[in-house]
Amino acid sequence: MPTPISKILIIENELPIVHALELKLNRSGFSTQIALNGEEALKCLDHDKYDLILLDLIMPKMDGFSFLTELRKKNTTSEVIILSNLSQEEDVKRAKDLGAKNYFVKSDTPIVKIVDYIKKTLGVKPTPTPEPAASPASIKKLKF
């Protein structure tokens, strides 16, 4: 578990993705804050500091590219990771030119891979996956 607790701002307007990310990150020991668009996210940054920002690019009110432009003006040290369904090379390049550290295509990347990348980025050891418990049917009779 991260110590002290790392804070992550999730900027995403698709609620099923928001809930899945929040659940997985919270279970991994991270503190999360949700913003449904870039405008809400900028308000969050006025009140708090985050170790990492997960950012979608296509959102209402203020898209991710505009958010990245505004974020640069704030001189924040937060790492930014893009989660988007935009997969064109020019979108990836533009996001990275605006300061994003990495870029994941949502439809191609399992949430567990994103969480593992976040752990690595923030210097947290990945939690080992527990082995499934043996079912009674799979336990052989022991001879004494």
Backbone torsions as a table, in degrees:
resi	resn	phi	psi	omega
1	MET	NA	142.5	179.2
2	PRO	-67.9	139.9	177.6
3	THR	-138.4	121.4	-8.5
4	PRO	-67.6	171.0	-176.5
5	ILE	-62.4	126.1	176.5
6	SER	-79.4	140.5	-178.2
7	LYS	-104.8	131.3	-177.7
8	ILE	-123.8	130.3	175.0
9	LEU	-99.4	120.4	178.5
10	ILE	-101.2	117.1	179.7
11	ILE	-112.3	101.3	-171.1
12	GLU	-159.0	137.6	-179.0
13	ASN	-103.4	-4.9	177.2
14	GLU	-90.2	106.0	-172.3
15	LEU	-58.3	-39.5	177.6
16	PRO	-60.1	-38.1	178.1
17	ILE	-69.3	-41.9	177.8
18	VAL	-56.3	-50.1	-176.6
19	HIS	-65.5	-40.2	179.6
20	ALA	-65.3	-44.8	178.2
21	LEU	-63.4	-46.0	-178.7
22	GLU	-60.1	-46.4	-179.8
23	LEU	-60.8	-50.0	-177.0
24	LYS	-65.8	-41.1	180.0
25	LEU	-69.4	-42.0	178.3
26	ASN	-63.5	-40.9	177.8
27	ARG	-66.4	-22.2	177.7
28	SER	-88.8	2.4	175.0
29	GLY	95.6	10.2	179.1
30	PHE	-94.9	152.8	172.5
31	SER	-95.2	134.0	-177.4
32	THR	-123.7	150.3	172.8
33	GLN	-130.0	141.9	-177.1
34	ILE	-111.6	136.8	169.8
35	ALA	-132.0	133.9	-175.4
36	LEU	-89.1	-5.3	176.4
37	ASN	-161.4	173.9	-177.2
38	GLY	-63.6	-36.4	179.0
39	GLU	-62.5	-46.7	177.7
40	GLU	-60.6	-39.5	-178.3
41	ALA	-64.2	-40.9	178.6
42	LEU	-62.9	-37.3	176.6
43	LYS	-64.9	-39.6	177.1
44	CYS	-60.2	-41.0	-178.6
45	LEU	-69.3	-22.3	176.1
46	ASP	-71.1	-23.8	-174.7
47	HIS	-109.5	-14.7	-173.1
48	ASP	-150.6	163.7	175.5
49	LYS	-114.4	145.4	-177.5
50	TYR	-126.9	144.4	177.1
51	ASP	-76.5	-29.2	-176.4
52	LEU	-152.0	147.1	178.1
53	ILE	-123.4	126.4	171.5
54	LEU	-99.1	123.5	-170.0
55	LEU	-128.9	124.9	169.1
56	ASP	-83.4	156.4	-179.6
57	LEU	-99.2	-32.5	-178.1
58	ILE	-102.6	106.0	-178.8
59	MET	-145.7	159.8	175.3
60	PRO	-73.3	164.3	175.8
61	LYS	69.0	-60.6	177.5
62	MET	-143.2	119.0	-178.7
63	ASP	-76.7	173.8	-175.9
64	GLY	-65.8	-34.8	178.6
65	PHE	-65.4	-43.4	177.7
66	SER	-64.5	-39.4	177.6
67	PHE	-60.8	-45.1	179.6
68	LEU	-60.2	-38.8	177.9
69	THR	-62.8	-44.7	179.1
70	GLU	-68.6	-36.3	-179.7
71	LEU	-61.5	-38.7	178.9
72	ARG	-59.6	-34.4	-179.7
73	LYS	-68.3	-24.3	-177.7
74	LYS	-84.8	-8.4	-179.3
75	ASN	52.7	42.0	178.6
76	THR	-77.8	153.8	177.4
77	THR	-100.1	5.8	-179.4
78	SER	-64.4	135.2	172.3
79	GLU	-72.2	142.2	178.2
80	VAL	-119.1	128.1	175.5
81	ILE	-119.5	128.8	180.0
82	ILE	-88.3	135.3	171.0
83	LEU	-123.8	106.3	-174.8
84	SER	-146.1	159.7	171.2
85	ASN	-94.5	-0.3	172.0
86	LEU	-75.3	121.0	-175.2
87	SER	-120.2	7.0	178.9
88	GLN	-70.2	142.0	-178.2
89	GLU	-57.3	-36.2	180.0
90	GLU	-67.0	-31.8	176.3
91	ASP	-69.0	-42.4	178.2
92	VAL	-62.0	-47.0	-179.4
93	LYS	-62.4	-45.3	-179.8
94	ARG	-59.7	-45.6	-179.7
95	ALA	-62.3	-43.7	179.8
96	LYS	-68.4	-36.8	176.3
97	ASP	-63.3	-28.9	178.7
98	LEU	-86.4	1.4	173.3
99	GLY	116.0	-1.5	178.5
100	ALA	-68.4	136.8	-179.6
101	LYS	-79.4	-38.3	-179.2
102	ASN	-148.0	168.0	-173.1
103	TYR	-142.2	121.4	176.5
104	PHE	-117.6	135.8	173.0
105	VAL	-86.4	118.6	-173.4
106	LYS	-54.7	-44.9	-175.3
107	SER	-69.8	-15.2	-178.6
108	ASP	-106.4	-4.3	-170.4
109	THR	-125.7	117.6	175.8
110	PRO	-65.6	147.1	-179.2
111	ILE	-58.7	-36.1	-179.9
112	VAL	-61.1	-35.3	177.8
113	LYS	-67.6	-39.2	178.1
114	ILE	-64.5	-45.0	179.7
115	VAL	-63.6	-41.9	177.4
116	ASP	-62.1	-39.5	177.8
117	TYR	-64.2	-41.5	178.6
118	ILE	-61.8	-44.7	178.5
119	LYS	-58.0	-45.5	179.7
120	LYS	-63.6	-45.0	-179.1
121	THR	-61.4	-39.3	-177.8
122	LEU	-91.7	5.3	175.8
123	GLY	75.5	31.8	179.8
124	VAL	-108.4	133.0	178.5
125	LYS	-69.0	135.1	177.0
126	PRO	-61.7	143.2	177.3
127	THR	-77.0	125.2	179.8
128	PRO	-65.3	144.0	177.8
129	THR	-77.2	123.8	-179.0
130	PRO	-67.9	146.9	175.6
131	GLU	-71.1	141.8	177.8
132	PRO	-65.5	144.7	178.8
133	ALA	-68.2	145.3	178.6
134	ALA	-72.5	136.8	177.1
135	SER	-82.8	155.1	-180.0
136	PRO	-55.8	-32.0	-178.6
137	ALA	-69.8	-22.8	-177.4
138	SER	-93.4	-4.7	-179.8
139	ILE	-88.0	123.9	-179.6
140	LYS	-79.4	154.2	176.6
141	LYS	-68.6	134.7	178.1
142	LEU	-92.0	139.5	177.0
143	LYS	-103.2	135.2	179.6
144	PHE	-110.9	NA	NA
